[in-house]
Amino acid sequence: MAREIREETGLEVQVGPVLEVVTGYRWARVELVFAFRVTGGSERLSGEVAELGWFPPDALPDVRADQRGLIERQLPRASQWAGRR
């Protein structure tokens, strides 16, 4: 995961624990949700990433309800992990 993020965004990350695994309902897919923290690099988007943004939880852009629920469920655990150094 760290390699893919570096290739697509230019950012170096430390990958934390798996927070949630979600399977698709209509489509065959598996989504793995990890905690992470940025440790270095500089933003440099690839052709596969059009935009990268960071938002406080109370200012998230419009996202699907299931994605918002996932963020709200996992934010405390992700924040706790990311705050450890």
Secondary structure, DSSP 8 states (H G I E B T S, - for coil): -HHHHHHHHSEEEEEEEEEEEEE-SSS--EEEEEEEEEEEE-----TT--------GGG-----HHHHHHHHHHHHHHHHHHH--
